Amino acid sequence: MDRDSSEERAGAGKNELLHKEELCSERWDRSEGTGTRLRYAIFSAQRTGSELLCDYLRERGVGIPFEYFNHTYMHEIAGRLGCVLPDRRIKLIRYISLLEPKRTRNGIFGTKLQPDQLKTISREDGAAARAWLGGFDRIVLLRRRDKLLQAISLARAHLTNQWQLYGDDVAVPVACGDDVLFPMIGARLRKIVEDERFMMALIAGLDSDSVRSQWYEELSERDALAATAEWLWTAAGHSARPPEPERRPRLPIKMDDREARAIKARFLAAAGAER
């Protein structure tokens, strides 16, 4: 697998950066010595709450889901596992075979997976992408109803290099003018719509019982997170409920959306003025 040149890396906040570094390190490796009973993917468009869900599921012991196919983090982990060739390509099959036993917990392996990552893995082959996604026992499909706010959030993250807030990290405001910001939002809105079409076309070919759909707008509710954890836990053959966190969960903090909503109002006003 080739390394993509358009990498995204957290780094605006020290806690965000340290959190990602820890998840790439051996500190989260496990050696349970048992086989994997369930493999699941959190199949998500960007800015749909996938990090919140991953963090919650890790704290409940429902596997150790992470961005294992994010180009940057994948190279860090693959380098540690000895799966990177001299030309910086990753030996994908070897990477997965070494990764899975180290990141299986309670018999469950989970990963976050985004459309561009799946396209890269499948080399833009639709049939291969469908087969690859169908290799997971369960799929959690994450989407967002308000796609304009989703595009604004994505543009903001690209501008600030801040993807989540943890602990005392402080949100970085957007510093550019609307003449720069609005075209970025428009481009990302088009990409979001394109990605969702790709996702839904693949999901349509899967067994509906293996897919759980979740909207970003409801994901922050504790009951929604718990229900998803229990759905995966039961699918792995466990009885009762997944264990409660041993410590206070380290979950991302929802950013104040007043800036985003102000941008949305200006964007819609400008769009109306151009008609």
N, C-alpha and C positions, 0 to 999 in steps of 0.2 A: 504494500500500500504506500503510495507516494505522499509526501508531506505537502499539505496545502499551504500556499503562500499567504492566504488571508486569514491568519490565525487571530483568535480572540483570547485575550488573557485578562483575568481579573487583576486588579492592582491599585485601584483608586483608594481603597481603604486597607489599613494594615491587617485588620481582622479577616477581611475577605481573602486577602492574599495568603495569610497563614493557614486559614481553613483549607484552601485548595492545596497548598503545599503538603499539609498533613495527610490529606486524602490520597495524594499521589505516592506517599511514602509507605514504607513497610509497616508503619504503626497500625494500619487498618488491615494488614494481611492476616489471614487465619489459616490454620492447618487442622481442620476438624477430622480429617481422615475418613470421612464418609462421602458417599456420592451425592450428586446434585439431583434433588427430586423435582425441583421446579425452576424454570428459567423464565424471567419476565423482562419486558422492556417498557419503559415509560416513553412512549412515542409522542413527542411534543414539538409543536412549533415554538419559536423563541418567544420569551416573555409571557409564558402561560402558567407560571408557578411550579415548574418542574423541580427547581432547586428546593423549594419548600417541601415538596412531596418526598424528594430523595432524602433530605435531612431527617424528616419525620420517620420514614421507613427504616433508615439506619438505626435510629435511636430505639425503635421498637424491635430490632433484631430481624426484620423481614428482609434478609439479604443485606448487601452492602452496595446499594445502587450509587453510581457515580457516572461522570462523563467519560466513560472508558473509550469512546470513539471521537471525542473532541481532539482536534489535531495536535494541540499543544500538550494536553495532559496525556494523551495516548503515547506520544513520543517520550515523555518523561517516564511513564511506567514501563513502556517497552524497552527503553534503555536500561532500566534497572533489572528487567527480566532477561536481558541479552537477546532481544528480538529485532534489533535495528541493524540493517546491512550497512556497509561502508558508504554507500551512496545515499543514506538516510531513509531509504524505504524500509517499511516494517514488514516482517514476515507474519502476515495476518493470521494464518492458521495456527502457527506456533504461539503467537501472542495470546490468542483466545484459549488455547489448550493449557498454557501456563497460568494465565490470569484467573480462569474460572475456579480452580480449586483453592486459590489463595483468597478469593473474594466471595466464596460461598459461605453462608452463615445459616445455621439451622436448616441445612439442606436446600437453601434458596440462593440462586444467583440472579441479581437484578442489574440492569443498566439503563441509563438515560440514552435516548437515541433521537436525533433530530433529522429532518428530511435531507439536508445537505450531506450529513454524515452517511446516511444510508445510500445516497446516490454515489458517494465516493467509494464506499465498500463494494457496491454492486457494479461499479464502472458504468453508471448511467444506463444499465440494462433493466428495464421494467420487470421482466420475468424473474431475473435474479434478485431484484429488490423484494418482490413479493415472496419468493421462496425463502429469502433470508429472514424477513419479518415473520413468516409463518413458522420458522424454526423455534420461536419462543412459545412456551405453553400459555402464557397470558400476556395481554397487551393492555396497558393503561393509556388511553388516548386523551391527551390534554389539548384543549382549544380555548379560545377566548371569544366572547360574544362581541365586545366592543373592539373591533379591529383597528379603528383609528387610534384609540388610546394605546393599543398594542404596538402600532407603528411608531407612535410618539415615544413610548417607553424604549423601543429598540433603537431609535435614532439617538435618544438621550444616552443610552448605554454606550453606543459607539463613540459619541462625542466626549464622554467623561471617563470612559474605561472603567465604569463602575456598574457591576451587574447585580450585586446584592449588598444589603447592609447587614453587618453582624456586630453585636456588642455596641461599642461606642463609636463606630465608624459614622462619619457625618456625610450626608448626601451632598454631592457636588452639583451646583446649579448649571444649567445650560448657559454658556457664555456667548454664543454666536447670535447674529441677527436672524430675523425671520427670512431674509433673502437667501441665507445659507440653509437654515433649518427646514423650511417648507419643502424644497426639492428632495431633501433627505427623507422626510416623512413620506412623501408621495412614492418614492422609489421603494421604501420598505413596506408600504401598504400593498403595493403591487406584488412584492415578493411573498408577503404573508398569504395573500389570496392564492398565489401559485402553489405555495407549499401545502396549503390546506387541501387544494384539489388533488395534489399528488398523494397526500396522506389518505384521503377518503377513498380514492381509487384503489389503493392497496388494502385498506381495511375491508372494503366491500367483498373482497375475495376470501376473507377469513371466516371461520366459525364464529358466529355472533356471541356464543357463550364464552368464548375465550377473550372477549374484548369488553373493557369497562370504560365508558366515556365519562369524562369529568370536565366541567367548565371552570375556568380560572376564577370567575366571579363567585363561585361557591366554595372554592378549594380552601380558603382561609378558615372556614368553619371547622372546628375541631372534630365534629361528628363526621364530616366528609373525609377527612384524613384517616380517622379511625376505621371507617367503613372500608376504605380501600385497603388498608393494612390487613384487616380481617379477611377480606375477599382473597387476597394473595396467600395469606397464612393457611386458610382452609384448603385452597387449591393445592397446597404442598402436602396435604394429608395430615396436618396438625389438628388436634382437637383443642377445645377451649379457645382462648384468645392469645394473640402474641404478647410477649412479656412487656411490662411497662418499662420505660427507660430507667436505667440505674442511676442516672444523674439528670439534672434539669436539661431538657432538650435544648441544643444550640441551633435554633431555627432562625432563618433570615427575618429581618424586621421589615414590615411593609412600609415602603416609602410614602411620605406625604404626597398625595396626588394633586395638591392645589396647583403646582406649577404645570403639571401635565394637562389639567383641565383648562387652565388659562391658555395654554398653547393650542389646545383643541378648539376653543372658542375663536381664537384669532385665525386659525387655519380655515375653519368653516366660513368665517366672515370673508376671508380673502378669496376662497373658492367661489362664494356667492357673488362677489364683486366682479369676478372675471367672466361670469356667464353673460 
